[in-house]
């Protein structure tokens, strides 16, 4: 009986692994050049940690278990709570700002669909200890730095930015009670993901007053900061939140990425812990789920028993990103980056020991070499070289007795004799 992989998970054959490494290596390279340090944590944590952040209902959205000691645990669905826990444990000794990144493997117990699986990898970038909007701009820039590096342009992707602080104050002016906010946020966050009539029906459930509901629907249609003032009477808190957004856009313009960014009041981020600027990254055609998103979460460390410290960050998963890169034809570099430099083909058994010796010496020099374990027909071996995508073939025959080896370029088909000493330099 053949056993298939669990639904919502993936097998990574070598070709798939090349793509996975291409994406993750790119994340790490960009993180480091933007001044972030890598961290990681355990694959499972106490269930209570996720309940503290997202409420008791989160237990239905993740894989949880009770261990032999009776402890309620959960396989991590995200890494931000782990980050908060780790920072709180050493808060007095960590230099600030804390700029960390991680690429964890995560699991969520949800219905698999295009761009959303039960198991995936996610790139997380966080800045802790900076209240100024420069920190929000830094994380957005870092995300765009990577996306541009893999070949995506402002014609392909857009960063939609809003503010939970601003939205909370505007909803308060409309008359939405504080106790209603999380329910309203959850509905507003679904607006772009469900049909309009379904959205209105959900809104009617959490906002029963038709006048308030009409004001919220009108608010969700604004396209600029200025339009908000024309709909809602402003106050000091609304002005402050709008001022933060304006400053953020000014910094992003200075960074040279403003053409990727736009204001969108519909960006809410469903999770309750966001406190200020929020953003999501989409493909320009809006045919897929968000590539990633994030925002400011100034209260999270306090929720986990630490001090009140400002923080902001984002997460980008590999599933939607992989789909976009494939659709745009940008994954070709993945196979190029992983090509073996040499394939050693021996044409006569009496030279096989020499082939093994040469292969070992080249590997110790840091040169990637695949050794064919079978000796014989060169034509068959060259087909194997092509199948393994090696750049060049070392043809080891009688020439090795005089200290030479034939090197065939598999791209243009040229071949030349090269001394082994030159190969080993």
N, C-alpha and C positions, 0 to 999 in steps of 0.2 A: 504494500500500500504506500503510495506516495503522499507525503504530508506537505501541504502547502504552507507558505508563511501566513502568520496571523493577519487577518484583514486590517488594513490601515498601517501595515509595516512594509519595509522594503528589504529585498536582498540586494547587496551591492557587489555585483560581479565586477571584474577588473575594469571594464569600460565605464561602469557606473561609479566605481571608486575613483577613477581619474577625474570625473566631473565633481564628485564630492570634495576631493582634495583641492581641486582648482578653486572652488568656491570658498572653502574654509581657509586655505592658505592665503587667499586674497583678503579675507576678513582680518586675519592676524597681521598681515603685512601693513594694511592701512591703519589698523589700531595702533601698532607700534610707532608708525611714522607720525601719528597724531598725538603721541605722548601718553598713551594708555598702557597700563601694566596688566598682564594676564593673571587671572585667578580661577579657581574652580572649587566645587564643594561636593558633598556626597550625592549619590544618585537617589537616595531616599532620605526623608526628613520626618519629623513628627507631624502628623496630620493637623494638629492644633495650629501649627505655624501658618498653614494656608488658610485655615478658618479665621485666624486673627486678621488676615489681610483682606479676605474676600467673602467672609460669612460662612455659615454652616452648610449652605447649599453647594459650596465648592466640592464637597465630598462626592457628589454625584458626577462631577466632571473630571475626576482623576482616578488613577488606580490606587486604591488604599487597601491595607491589610492589617491584621493584628498578629504581632510576632509571638514567639513562644513565651515571652515574658508578659504578655497581655498588653503591650504597648501598641497604640494606634499609629501606624506609619503610612506614608504615601510616597509613591514614586514621583519625583519632582515634575510638575507640569510647567514650571518656570523657575528662573533662578534668582529673581529679585528678592524674595524673602530670605534666601540663603545669603545673599549679599548683605542685607540689612542685619541679619544675625551675626555674620562674621565681622562686619564693621563695628557693631555694638560691643563685641567681645574685646576689641583692641582700640576702642575709640580714642583713648587718651595717648596712645603711642603712635598712631598713624599720622604721617605728615599730610597736611592739607594744601591744596585740594586733593581729594582722593579721586584718581582717574583710573578706573579699572575696566577691563573687558573680559568676556568669557564666551566660549563657544560650546555650551552644554548640549548633551543629548537629552531630549525631553519627551514625556509621554502624557497624553491627555485621553481620557475615556470618552470620545465623542464619535459621531457618525462620520466616517471617512467620506470625503468628497474632493473635487478637483482643487488642488492647492492646499488641502487641509488633511493631514494624516494623524494617526494616533501616536506615531513616533516620528520625531523630526529633530533637526539641528537648528539652533538659533544663535545668532550673533547678538550679544548684549554689550552695550556701551553705557557707562554711568559716570557722572561727575557729582561728587558729594562734597558739600562744604562751601558752595558758591551760590549766593543769592542772586547775583546779577544775571541779566539776560545773555551775557557773553557765554555762560555755560550751556544754555539752551541752544545757542547758535553753534557752539562747538560740536555738540552731538549731532545736530542736523548736518553740519558741514562734513563731519566724519562719515556719515551714512552716504552722502552725495559724493564724497571723495572716492569711496569704493565703487559706487554705481557708475560713476564716470570712468573709472579705471578699467572696468570691464566692457566699456563701449556704449553705455546708455547715455542718451542726450536729453535735453529738455523737450524734445519732440516725442520722447518715449515715456518719460515718467514725470510726475508732479508731486511735490510735497504740499499737502493741504494742512494749514495751520489755524488753530483757534486758541481759546483760553477758557478753561473750566471756571476760573475765578470770575471772569467777565460774564459768562453764561449764568452762573449761580446768582450774581447780583441782578442781572436783567430779569431772570425768572422771578426773583423776589419782588421786583418792581411790578411785574405782571400780576403777582399775587399767589405764586406757587409757594406753599408752605415748605419749610426746611425738611420736614419729615417726608415730603413727597419727592424730594430732589432725586434720590437714587433711582426711584422707579421711573421718573421722567427721563433721567439720563439714559437709562437702559432702553427705553422706547426710542428716544432721539438717535441713539447710536445705531439702531436697526433701520433707520429711515432709508438709507441708500441700498440696503440689502434685501428689502421686501417690497411688494407692490404698494402703490400709494393708498389704495383702499384698506389694505391690511394695516398700514401704518396709522391711518386715521382711526380705525377700529381700536387699535392698541392704545392710542392716545386718549380716546374717549373713556377707556377703562380707568386710566390713572388721573385724568383731568376731567371731572364731570361737569364743571362750569363751562358752558359753550363760549362765553366771551373770552375767558382766559385761554381756552383751547384755540380760539381763532387768533389771538395775539401770538401764541406760540408758533402756530403754523405760518403766520406772517413773518415772524422773526426768523424762521428757518429759511426764508427765501432771500434774505439780504445778501449782497455780494461784496460789500465794503464796510469799513469802519464807520464811514459817514452815514450810511443808511440806518445804522442802529440808532443814532441820535434822532433820526426823523421818525422813528417808530416808538421809542421808549424815552421817557424823561430821564435824563442822565443824573448821576449823583457822583460823589467823590470816589467811591469804590469802583464804579464803572469806569470813570475817567482814568483811574490809576491802572486798571487792568488793560484798558485800551492803550495807555501810554507804554506799558510793557510790550505789547504787541508791536507798536510802532517802532520802538527801540530795537526789537528783535529783527524786524525787517530791514532796518537801517544797517545793522551789523551784517546780516546775510548779504546785503548789497555790497558792502565793503569787502566781504569775503569772495565776491564774484560768483555767487550761486543764486542770486535773486530771481533769475529767469526760470529756475526750477520751482519756485515757491509762490503760493497764493493763499490768501485768506479764505477760509471756508468755515462759517459758523456751525455747519453741520458736523464738524469733527468733534466728537464728544468723548470717545474712549469710554467704554462701558464700565470699566473697573472703578470702584468708589474711591480709590486712594489717590487719584490725580487731583492736584490742588491748583494748578496754574496753566501755563502754556501746554498745549497738547498738539500732536501732529500725527499724520499718517501719510505713507508714501504709496501711490497708486500708479499703475500703468495708465498712460494718457487716454487710452480708449475705454478705460473703466470696465474692462471685460473680465477682470479677475478680482479676487479678494485683495486686500491691502498687502503690499510687499512687506511692510513693517510699520511700526509706529511707536510712539512713546510720549513722554512729557514730564512735567514736574510733579514730584511726589514728596513735598516737604515734610509731611507728617509720618512717613512710614517708619523711620527709625525710632521715633517716639512710641509708635504703636507696639513695637517689639521691645519696649523697655529701655530704650536708649534716650539720649537727649534730643531736643528738637533741632534738627540740622537740615538745611536746604539740600535738595537732591534733584537730579534730572537724568533721564536716560532714554534709551530706545532698545527695541528688539526687532531683528529681521530674521525670518525663518528661511530655510533653504528650499521649501517646496514651491511657493509661488515664484520666488526668484529664479529657480531652475527652469520653470515653465517659460518665463519671459526671456531668459537668456537663450533658450533653445529656439523659441519663436523668432527671435531677432538674429539667429545665426551666429551667436557670440560664444558658443562653447567649443569652437574649433581649437582655440588655444589650449584647452584642457588636455587634448591628446598630444599636442606638440610639447607641452611642458613636461610630459611624463615619458617621452621617448627614451628608450635605451640607446646609449651612444654606440655600442658595438655588439655584434653577434658573432661569436667565434665558431667558425665552421671548419672542421678538420676533414680532409679528403682521403687520408690514409691512416690506418690504425697505428702504424709505427710512429706517427707524429702526435698521437693523441696525448701522451704524457707532456709533450712540449706545449700543446694547446692548453692543457690544464695549468701548467706552470705560468704561461704568459697571461692567461685570464686572471689568475690569482694576483700576479704582480700589478696588473692594471687596476684591479679592484682596490688594492692597498694604496694606490695613488689617487683614489677617489673617483675613478672612472667607472661608469656603469657598463658591465659586460655580461651578456647572457651566453652561456656555454651550451652548445648542442651536445647531448649525451650520445648521439648516434653518429657514426662515421660512415662516409660513403658518398653517394651521388650528389654532386654540387648543385645541380638543378633543383632537386627536391629540397635541399637545405636553403637555397635562396628563396624558395616559396615560403619556407618557415620564417626566414628573416623578415619578409614583407608582412606576414601575418602577425608577427610580434612587434611590428612598427619600429624596428631598429634603424638608426640613422646610417650606419655603415656595417659592412660585413668583413671580418678578418678571415681571409681564406688561408688556412694553414696547411701547407704542403711541403714539397721538397726544398723550397726556398728558405725554410726556417733553418736548414743546416748551415746556410751562409749568413744567418742572422737577419733575415728579411721575412716579411709577410706581405701578401697581397691585400690591399684595402679597397673594397668596392663601395662607392657612394650609392646608396639605395635611392636617392632622390633623382640624380641625373644619369646614373648608370656608368659613370667613369670609374676606372680602376687603375691603381698604381702600386708599385713595390715601395715599401717603406721599411727602413731599418728598425729593428726592435728597440734599439737604444733611443731613437727619435720618438718612438711611441711612448717610452717610459720617462721621458724628460718631464 
